[in-house]
């Protein structure tokens, strides 16, 4: 599969570089950047990206304007970046053709996860063979072990009675030990849907999972909250 092309339009050069680095780490290396609506449009015509990440506030206009121009000729996935977190701004961004809306500040890795999710939905991204093999290997962390098919979680030699979503959450945690996983990326990986309005759903499932794996669910040892960022799993 051809490497997807990604266009990032934001006038903050440091932020563009952070996103570019995060995308490169996820294997997405064909990334171009622009700092204005006009430069973004010129790069779009020249680069023919498969996905665009647009900041809302740009020196010569708004990302909404660029989105409208792109939508006249293309249906590529478009993600908005904005310091505005009002619901009306999110609705506007999605209404004019955006596929996702991410508020600042954000984790560059989270943006990379969202980019991959959009590319997968568009049929433009798949794990390579090395990643796939790694993803399907057995894994053991502390008292927990998981089979390659990610259908069975064992703690201290006993198979845990978990629901499919709870197994999915544990698989995400065990594949990413000690890493902070945002609520958005967890929900998209396990449910395969956008996170909007799903905060309570995720919290309920994490709480039920803790009740099954923690000695003291109200004082968790394995799945801990990282305030404002998400959850972290540690098997020891």
Secondary structure, 3 states (H helix, E strand, C coil): CCCCEEEEECCCHHHHHHHHHHHHHCCCCEEEEECCHHHHHHHHHHHCCCEEEEECEECCEEHHHHHHHHHCCCCCEEEEEECCCCHHHHHHHHHCCCCEEEECCCCHHHHHHHHHHHHHHCCCCCCCHHHHHHHCCCEEECCEEECCCCCCEEECCEECCCCHHHHHHHHHHHHCCCCEECHHHHHHHHHCCCCCCCHHHHHHHHHHHHHHHCCCHHHCCCEEEECCCEEEECCC
